[in-house]
Amino acid sequence: LSTLGFWLLHTTGLARWARLDTRKLVRVLRVVEASYPDNPYHCARHAADVLQSVHVTLHRGGLTPGYADPLHQLAMYLSAIVHDVEHRGRTNDFLITSHHELAVRY
């Protein structure tokens, strides 16, 4: 995930466009990747798959250039990278029914 994220942000020019510090970007991507749980689906591998799908949708789907400007592209990439961080692999209904601390809190 961190390797793909870094590569896409650089090859698309988004890292340069957003003036992202390379060392900080690497650290953030590695922390995010390490924050994914080791479960069968909501893991870093799944996030990498979603990131790749977002990239293909943007570039082969005709959304860029034109429809999705650099800010929207960057937002889509970063959203794909973090979308399931710390996902517990359970539905909201399960958490509510089991009175999980997250369901009680929120």
N, C-alpha and C positions, 0 to 999 in steps of 0.2 A: 504494500500500500504506500509506504513512504517513498519507495523508489519510483513507482509509477506517478505518484503525485508530484514529486520533484521534477521528473522528466517532462510531464505534461505542462506544468507551469512554466518551465523554461523553453521548451520547444515551441509553445504557442506564443511566447513573448509576454505572457501575462506577468511573470515575475519581474521582468524589466519594466513593464508598463506601470506596475504597482510599486516599483522601487523596493521590492522585498529583499531584505538582507539574507544572503545565501545561507550563512551559518545559522541564523535564527530560524529560517524556514526549515532547514534540516532538523534542528532540535524539536521544533513544534510538530513536524510530521512524524518523527520517531516517538514522541510522547503520545500523540494521538493513536498511532498504531499499537503501542503498548497498552493503551487504555481499552482496547477491544477485548472482550472476554474470549475464552477458549471454549466456545460452544459450536455445535455443528453448523449453524446458519448465520447468526448475527456476529460474525467475526471479521477480522481485518481482510480476509480473502473475499468475503462478500462485499465489503466496502470498495475494494479494488475493482471488483466486477461492476459495481454500480458506477464508479468513476469512469471506467472504460466505456460503459454504455452511454454515459452523459457526453463524453468526448465524441463518440461516434454520432450521437444524435445532433450535437452542435455542428460538427463539421461535415458529415456526410448527409445529414438531414437538411442542409441548406439554411441553417439558422445563423451561420456566420460566414462571411461578413454580412452585415446588414441588419438583421433582426436583433441578434444578441450582441450588444456592445461589450467592450472589455470588462466593465464592472459586472455586468450580468454573467458573463462567462466565468469570471473569477468566483463570484458568489455560487454559481452552480457547481464548480469544481470543489470548492471548500465545503459546501453542503454535502456533496456526495462523500467526501472524505470522512466527515464526522457524523454522518446521519444515524449511526447505530452505536456510537460510543457508549460503553457500559450498559448495553442492552442486556437484560437478564434472560432473554429467551422465553419470556412468558407474555401473555396478552394482558391488556389492561383489566379485562374482566377477571382473569385469574388473580391478579394482584388485589383487586377489590374484594373478591370472594374470600381470599385467604388473609385479608386484613394486613397485607404487607405494609411495612413502614412507609413506602413511597405512596401507596394509595391513601393511607391515613393522612399523610402530610399534605398531599395535593388534592 
